[in-house]
Amino acid sequence: TFASEIGKAYGRTTYLSTTFRRVPPGTEGAVSLEGTLAGVGGSLILAGYGVGSGLMPPAAALPTVLAAWIANNVESIIGATAQGKQGLGWLTNEVVNFINTLVGAAAAIGLCLLTGAV
């Protein structure tokens, strides 16, 4: 949400995540520097909250931020390649968000296990 909302509102130059071709802001699958930085900032805030509140150990912060970045990019790729395409009407924003959450959770678990953070 950080990345998409900030990117739509403040993204100066947006590119399609699959081709890096310039596209108008708001295009499904578009990314911008401003949106990407906002997404990383949001993941840093949430990882900091997780560590500060004792929900996760400090060693899990970096894997969590990386997992959020991976999930954010997967969401952009889904938007660019499948969302809104004919025959895929079921692939709504809510479904994409659910997939994005699964990808982020799986990446966080995998990265934390791989790095020994948990």
N, C-alpha and C positions, 0 to 999 in steps of 0.2 A: 504494500500500500504506500509506504514512503516513496519508493522509487517511481511507481506509476503516477501518483498524484503530483509529486514535485516535478517529475519529468513532463507531465502534461501542462502544468502551470508555468514552469520556468525553463523548460528545455529549449535552448536556443537552436540547436541543430540536432535533429533526430535521424537515426539510421535504423533500417530494418535489421533485426538481430541475425538473420540468416544470410543476408547478402551484403550488408553494410552500405546499401543504397540509401540515399537521402529520401526521407518520407515526411509527410506532414505530422506535427505533434498530434498524439491521440490515435495514430494508426496502431492496430493490434500488432504486437510484436516489435514495436519501435523502442529504441533505447536512446538515451542521451547521457552525456557526462553528468549533468545536474541530477538527473534521476538516479543514475548509478551511485553517485556519491551520497545521495539521500538514503538510498537503500542500505549502503554500508554503514552510514551514520545510525540508522534505525536499528540495525543488527548489533552495533556496538552498544547502543543504549540498552537494548534488551539483554544482551550478554552481561553487561555491567549490573543490571538489576538482578539477573539470575545469580551472579557471584555474590553481590552485596546482600542479597536476602538469604543466602545459604542454600539456594535450590540446586546449585551446581558448584563443583570445585573450580578454583581459578584456572586450573590447567585445561578445563573444558571451554573456556571463553574463545580462544582462537579457532578451535574446530567448529564451534557453534557459528561464529561469524563467517567462516568459509562455507559452511553448509547453507547458510542463508543466501550467500552470494550465488552458490550453485543453483539453489532452488529458484532464485530470482531470474537467473538466465534461462533455466528450463521453462519457466512461465513465459518468458518472452519468445522462446522458440515455439512453444505450443501456440501462442497467439499468432505468430507469423505464419505457421504452417498449417494449422488446423482450425483454429477458432473462427467461426463465422463462415466456414466453407459449406458448400451445398452438401446435404446429406449428414452434416454433423451439427444439426441444430441443438442436439442434446448437450453439446460442449459449451455450456454457458460459463459466465464468469465464476459462478459458484463451484461448478465442477472443476474448472481450471485451478481455482484456489484450493480445492480439496486435494487435487493431484500435487500441486505445489507444496502443500503442507506435508504430504506423504514423502515427497522427494527430500524436502528439507530435514524432516525427522530421520529418514533413513541415512542421509548423508551425515547428519550430526552424530548419530549412533556409530556409524562406520568410522568416521574420522576420530571420534573419541576413543573407540576401541583400538584403532590403528596406531594412535599416538600414545596410548596408555593413560589418557586423561581421566578415565573412569575405571 
